Amino acid sequence: MEKIDSIDLKMLTVLQKDGSISQRDLAENVGLSQNACWRRLQRLNASGVIRGTTTTIDLSALGLDLVVFVMVRTRHHSKEWADQFRAHVERLPEVTDFYRIGGDWDYLIKVTARGMAGYDAFYQKLITNFDLATVTGFFSMEAILHNRPVDLARVR
């Protein structure tokens, strides 16, 4: 693991909250010169600690107003089947997050859709040509915490 010091953690904390902050403002926030800040950013990017920059979009403003957490249980646990299922789910554009999980369920899929009809269309694509034991959806009524920045003070 890359050696991360307190200045790196300060930089990462600021960047989690505003990835579009200028390098000058970031350097000022953490008490570095712009050159020192740039070198640290390059190192954090090269090591994979920072993986790109994104923009948060209000999906409901674009009509994607339904968030569904889909739980999947399967009878198949071979690597070949899992690889095929993974590739199938990755091709579905409604999927925003996809996890293989432990416990009573095998997979958790986060889906954004245009209402119930959009979710139903996703569901039909999900189950086509796959023998799934159980599929159930939990419909989000409100996002209470969404993309919350991680408290990096816990890393130390």
Sequence and secondary structure as in RCSB ss.txt:
>XXXX:A:sequence
MEKIDSIDLKMLTVLQKDGSISQRDLAENVGLSQNACWRRLQRLNASGVIRGTTTTIDLSALGLDLVVFVMVRTR
HHSKEWADQFRAHVERLPEVTDFYRIGGDWDYLIKVTARGMAGYDAFYQKLITNFDLATVTGFFSMEAILHNRPV
DLARVR
>XXXX:A:secstr
     HHHHHHHHHHHH TT  HHHHHHHHT  HHHHHHHHHHHHHTTSS        GGGGT  EEEEEEEEES
   HHHHHHHHHHHHT TTEEEEEE  SS SEEEEEEESHHHHHHHHHHHHHTT  EEEEEEEE S  SS S   
 GGGG 
